[in-house]
C-alpha cells in the first residue's frame, strides 16, 4: 500500500482521490524535467557558438588593402579617402569605409615547422623576431605553427612577450599542411571582425596534399610532356583558399624558403622540377590575388631583412571598402582597379575576386 500523509490523513492508492493526487504529482514532476532539459539545450547552444565556430563573413562588402608609391618607389602614407577612386569591371564604386596607414592590423604569423626546415630553425626564429620589431604597438599578432599538425601558439595579442615566447617554442616535423594552415588562419582572422587583416607565411610552398595530387596527375604524361603538364592555378584547394581570403580582404605575404626553389634541387628529375615549380607558382598566385608580395629567400641570412621589409610594407597600406553595384553572386570574375588622383603616384592592390 502506498501511503501519502497530508491534511486529509493517509492516501490509499486504490481510492479515486488518491489517484488524482498521484497524477498531479507525476505531471508536476514531468513538467519540471522538461523545463530542466530545455534549459540544458539552450546552454548547450550558447556554448556551441563559442570560439571554435566559424564566423560568417559579409561577402557583399569588398575590402582592399592598398599600397601607394611615388615614381621612385617610395611609399606615400599621407593620403585620405578623397584621393582614391575604385572601379569594378570599369564601373566606379562608392567607398563606404576608409582606414589610413596607421590603423592597426591583425596579423597571423605562420611558421613552417615541417621536416624540411629542421636544419635552420634558429635562423627562422631569430628572423621572425625582427618582424615584431617593425610592427606598430597596436597590431595584434597570432602565431601559428604548421607541419602535419596545425597549432595555434597564441591567439591575437599585442603582448610582445607572449608572441616572442610562441616563436621560441615553435617546433615540429613531418609533412607540410600549408593550405589547411592558411584556412585555419582565415578562421582565426574572421573573429577579428572589422580590423585590417594580413597573413605572413614562411614556407617552402610545397603542400603535401597538393604535391601528391600533382604527382598523380603527372603519372599520365611522358617525360617530354611533364614540363608543361601541370596548371598551378587549377587547384581546387588553392581556389577555395583564395575565395575565402577575398571575402575577408586578407593580404598574404609568402616568404618562400630556398628549400622550395626548383633551381636549388639536388639532381632533380623532370617530375620533381615540375612539382616544385607549380608549388612556387601557387605562392605567387596567392600573393598577386590578395595584394601581397612573394618574397623569395635565396640565402638564409636574407630572412631577417625580408621579414622586416614585409612588416614595414604593412605600415604603408591603406584600407578601403565598397559594396559592389553589381549584387549578382554569379561566380564570375570581377576585375578591380584603384586609381589615385595624382599622375605621379602608383597604387597596388589585389586584382579582383570571384563573386560567389
Secondary structure, DSSP 8 states (H G I E B T S, - for coil): ---EEETTEEE-TTSHHHHHHHHHHHHHHHHHHHHHHHHHHHHHHHHHTSTTS-----TTEEEEEEEEE-TTS-B-----GGGEEEEETTEEE-EEEEE-TTS-EEEEEEEE-SGGGGGGHHHHHHHHHHHHHTS-TT-EEEEEEESSSEEEEEEEE--HHHHHHHHHH----S---HHHHHHHHHHHHHTTTTSEEEEEEEE----HHHHHHHHHHHTTS-HHHHTTT--GGG-HHHHHHHHHHHHHT-EEEEEE-GGG-GGG-SS--HHHHHHHHHHHHHHHHHHHHHT---EE-SSGGGHHHHHHHHHHHHTTEEEEEEE-S-------EEEEEEEESSTT-EEE---EEE--
